[in-house]
Amino acid sequence: MTSRRSFIKQASLAAGAALLIPSFAFDKVTKKVGLQLYTLRKDLPSDVKGIIAKVAEAGYKEVETYGFTNGKFWGLTPREFKTLLKDNGLKAPSGHYLMDEFSKTGNSDKLKADIEAAAAIGGKYFTIAGAHVDMSKGLDGFKKTADDFSKVAEMAKASGLKFAYHNHDFEFKKIDGTTGYDIYLQSTDKNLVNFELDLYWVVRSGNDPIALFNKYPGRFPMWHVKDMDKAKPEWNTEVGKGSIDFKTIFAQANLSGMQHYFVEHETNYNPTPIESIKTSCDYIKANLI
């Protein structure tokens, strides 16, 4: 559940149904296939320029960052990284960051630096990759985190960014007849707090993404698209090779409010990275958009 989140946190600490897709369901933005760069976490840090070039060659037009550390993205300043993306025909509308220090201590210095970096590379969304919740407090713990979302969202808004939260599966566990995820959605302003829905973790938790779209229409402007291995559901696989019915989900993009989506390979998965991301991109272009 926490592999990517743990990676980002460690970096921060070290730094201090087969339905055809209706043609109207997608606009020019959503046809741009995106990649969460955490997918390439083994190779990216040692060859940033080479890997970014290969991402573009694989057919992607957008990326989502992670691991902003010591004022840099893998050794590049925000300005340098933005230039690298531009040179490869890429944009980064979203990036993953953490807010645990702010939630625990109220210190917003690191958070402000992250927001500035997200804005500097041309981002639209400042996305929290998973937030600390005091589980001992039950639903009150989630309510406190939801309040923190609103505070961070105001900070992001001041820098011209929108706030989004990326889920895993623990938010969907039932507590007193509801879930932490419901608390997040019901306790926050829809015009201020957005959600990046990780489709794998929703399905893995036993829930239906489309049910969430119907319950909270327009609240999910971003998705994470990663498939579930048919034999081992705790594993990811390339999009189109697993058990998640992406055709049915993508058909409801408008209901969701989806504007950007990012392929990701995260858990218990060791593919040939570049070949794998191309396989996923090719499937999406041929079958989903």
Buried (B, 14 or more C-beta within 10 A) or exposed (E): BEEBBEBBBEBBEEBEEEEEBEEEBBEEEBEBBBBBBBBBBEBBBEEBBEBBBBBBEBBBBBBBBBBBBEEBBBEBBBEBBBEBBEEBEBBBBBBBBBBBBBBEEEEBEBBBBBBEBBBBBBBBBBBBBBBBBEEEEEBEBBBBBBEBBBBBBEBBBEBEBBBBBBBBBBBBEEBEEEBBBBBBBEBBEEEBBBBBBBBBBBBBBEBEBBEBBEEBBEBBBBBBBBBBBEEEBEBBBBBBBBEBBBBBBBBBBBBBBBBBBBBBBBBEBEBEBBEBBBBBBBBBEEBBB
